[in-house]
């Protein structure tokens, strides 16, 4: 049951990207869409903290002794979320899920190799290297092969642009993996993963609010056509908050490895469903058998890296 829950919250994260992308079309700004999403996520986590209070008994002196980088999770989350909002119209649900996953794996391996952010050191070995080869092969099958003919016919400019968006997706995934490690260390210091998630969302909300004010786009927030907007466009932040809270529940129960596998599987399934069935009027991209094979190879590679590495 816990693994199924992990898959569902991963699917929710794919849906969040689609919802926030649609919210952007109403707000005419990815930063306003991100601000709304972060604000709703912060409110949700605040309610959870109210229902499940946790006293960490940490003084201000102790807080000031924390390494400075434990407070940057919110900033990393802002960049990752806003990038995903920008990616979705160009890459679709599946690639917007897969390219950040590649970035997460790359950054996760680097963090494990060098023990960054006070993480345990887990050097790359032969099994992990084999897993990396499988992941890259899976992405080649799922992303490159289905579009090979189109890429050959496309102009160099079109090809460069699509690879620019894919590269941004990889970078967003690397930032997301860094955020997870930073928030994990903050949760350890605060003795509460939920409080760490709340801090991350709150910092992200504050950064986005200041940026929107700086850009002079705050009036656009008041001009949103609220009465013409479907209620589901407000649920992106809720799905993000549920994902963060769900991961904080799952990791102590089933471990980090199984949590990562379950949520990544959910993200990919969610991306497949969104693309294939054009959920919420998303552009339809029919899934091909070679893509399913690629996803299976990718997930096998992730399992080798996480379980056997």
ZIVENKA-V652032 format. One record per helix or strand of 2 or more residues. SS is the DSSP state (alpha for helix, beta for strand). FROM is the first residue (numbers start at 1). TO is the last residue. Records with the same first field share a line. If there is no record, write none. Layout:
SS = FROM-TO + FROM-TO
//
This chain:
alpha = 2-27 + 30-51 + 60-65 + 68-71 + 73-114 + 116-118 + 126-153 + 156-190 + 193-214 + 218-222 + 226-228 + 231-234 + 236-277 + 279-281 + 289-308
//
